Amino acid sequence: MVSKSWFVLPPIMEWYYASKNPYYQKLPRFKDDCLASSTNLGIIYPQPNAKLFIPRGFNGQKQSLVFEAAYSTPSARLYWHLDDQFLTTTKNNHQVQLQPDVGKHTLTLVTETGEVLNRKFEVVN
């Protein structure tokens, strides 16, 4: 066994930091039989308990909101759910365009390894 110091950031901070620092090295993957001690998943947008307004375009039609997540293994799949309804799967670019109805919602992300992250938000008029 070799001990090595490593600069580790939470998923959202890592996503921002790595986009501006080409020398940043991500933490290597854990072996399959090891338990990771921290979460590998973060929701960039929406923020917790956010009140979101869906804008309208110049033609008066509702526009989409872009929800975004950061995952320590970008090439892995994320499964997106809104209010317990499956929406889509993303890989590499973890962004989804949505037009949720007015009211309270729960966004749920599930990784290939079964890690789950929930985020509550509200859409207002």
CORMO-V49349 format. One record per residue. N is the residue number from 1. RES is the residue in one letter. PHI is phi in degrees with one decimal (999 if undefined). PSI is psi in whole degrees, 0 to 359 (none if undefined). Layout:
n=N res=RES phi=PHI psi=PSI
n=N res=RES phi=PHI psi=PSI
This chain:
n=1 res=M phi=999 psi=140
n=2 res=V phi=-121.1 psi=129
n=3 res=S phi=-93.3 psi=133
n=4 res=K phi=-142.2 psi=132
n=5 res=S phi=-72.8 psi=145
n=6 res=W phi=-142.4 psi=135
n=7 res=F phi=-83.4 psi=111
n=8 res=V phi=-120.9 psi=133
n=9 res=L phi=-117.8 psi=155
n=10 res=P phi=-61.4 psi=158
n=11 res=P phi=-52.0 psi=316
n=12 res=I phi=-70.1 psi=317
n=13 res=M phi=-63.6 psi=321
n=14 res=E phi=-61.5 psi=319
n=15 res=W phi=-59.9 psi=313
n=16 res=Y phi=-68.5 psi=314
n=17 res=Y phi=-63.3 psi=315
n=18 res=A phi=-64.7 psi=330
n=19 res=S phi=-70.5 psi=340
n=20 res=K phi=-109.4 psi=349
n=21 res=N phi=-127.3 psi=100
n=22 res=P phi=-67.4 psi=346
n=23 res=Y phi=-92.0 psi=357
n=24 res=Y phi=-67.4 psi=131
n=25 res=Q phi=-111.3 psi=126
n=26 res=K phi=-71.8 psi=154
n=27 res=L phi=-63.2 psi=133
n=28 res=P phi=-61.4 psi=156
n=29 res=R phi=-63.7 psi=146
n=30 res=F phi=-74.3 psi=152
n=31 res=K phi=-62.8 psi=153
n=32 res=D phi=-59.4 psi=330
n=33 res=D phi=-92.2 psi=8
n=34 res=C phi=-102.0 psi=148
n=35 res=L phi=-95.5 psi=126
n=36 res=A phi=-72.1 psi=141
n=37 res=S phi=-89.7 psi=351
n=38 res=S phi=-138.8 psi=167
n=39 res=T phi=-75.1 psi=148
n=40 res=N phi=-107.7 psi=5
n=41 res=L phi=-127.5 psi=139
n=42 res=G phi=-146.9 psi=147
n=43 res=I phi=-99.9 psi=121
n=44 res=I phi=-79.8 psi=314
n=45 res=Y phi=-143.9 psi=132
n=46 res=P phi=-87.1 psi=160
n=47 res=Q phi=-71.4 psi=160
n=48 res=P phi=-58.0 psi=134
n=49 res=N phi=56.4 psi=30
n=50 res=A phi=-69.1 psi=148
n=51 res=K phi=-105.8 psi=113
n=52 res=L phi=-106.6 psi=143
n=53 res=F phi=-115.0 psi=127
n=54 res=I phi=-89.1 psi=115
n=55 res=P phi=-73.3 psi=163
n=56 res=R phi=-112.5 psi=144
n=57 res=G phi=-78.2 psi=180
n=58 res=F phi=-61.5 psi=333
n=59 res=N phi=-86.4 psi=0
n=60 res=G phi=90.3 psi=355
n=61 res=Q phi=-82.0 psi=147
n=62 res=K phi=-64.5 psi=138
n=63 res=Q phi=-94.7 psi=172
n=64 res=S phi=-96.6 psi=151
n=65 res=L phi=-94.8 psi=144
n=66 res=V phi=-105.2 psi=112
n=67 res=F phi=-92.5 psi=142
n=68 res=E phi=-139.9 psi=144
n=69 res=A phi=-130.7 psi=156
n=70 res=A phi=-118.2 psi=131
n=71 res=Y phi=-131.6 psi=137
n=72 res=S phi=-63.1 psi=340
n=73 res=T phi=-119.2 psi=85
n=74 res=P phi=-56.8 psi=330
n=75 res=S phi=-76.6 psi=352
n=76 res=A phi=-80.3 psi=160
n=77 res=R phi=-87.1 psi=141
n=78 res=L phi=-115.4 psi=137
n=79 res=Y phi=-106.2 psi=122
n=80 res=W phi=-101.0 psi=134
n=81 res=H phi=-132.9 psi=143
n=82 res=L phi=-124.6 psi=119
n=83 res=D phi=52.7 psi=48
n=84 res=D phi=66.2 psi=16
n=85 res=Q phi=-111.7 psi=127
n=86 res=F phi=-64.9 psi=135
n=87 res=L phi=-106.3 psi=301
n=88 res=T phi=-168.7 psi=176
n=89 res=T phi=-121.9 psi=140
n=90 res=T phi=-122.2 psi=155
n=91 res=K phi=-146.1 psi=135
n=92 res=N phi=73.6 psi=295
n=93 res=N phi=-104.7 psi=101
n=94 res=H phi=-89.7 psi=71
n=95 res=Q phi=-129.5 psi=143
n=96 res=V phi=-137.2 psi=133
n=97 res=Q phi=-93.0 psi=129
n=98 res=L phi=-134.9 psi=155
n=99 res=Q phi=-128.8 psi=72
n=100 res=P phi=-68.6 psi=153
n=101 res=D phi=-70.4 psi=162
n=102 res=V phi=-61.7 psi=137
n=103 res=G phi=131.9 psi=184
n=104 res=K phi=-86.8 psi=143
n=105 res=H phi=-140.6 psi=161
n=106 res=T phi=-127.4 psi=121
n=107 res=L phi=-94.5 psi=129
n=108 res=T phi=-123.8 psi=130
n=109 res=L phi=-113.9 psi=138
n=110 res=V phi=-129.2 psi=131
n=111 res=T phi=-88.7 psi=171
n=112 res=E phi=-61.8 psi=333
n=113 res=T phi=-90.7 psi=2
n=114 res=G phi=94.4 psi=3
n=115 res=E phi=-69.1 psi=135
n=116 res=V phi=-123.0 psi=138
n=117 res=L phi=-136.7 psi=130
n=118 res=N phi=-111.6 psi=149
n=119 res=R phi=-142.0 psi=123
n=120 res=K phi=-93.3 psi=142
n=121 res=F phi=-154.2 psi=168
n=122 res=E phi=-133.0 psi=138
n=123 res=V phi=-100.4 psi=128
n=124 res=V phi=-115.9 psi=161
n=125 res=N phi=-76.4 psi=none
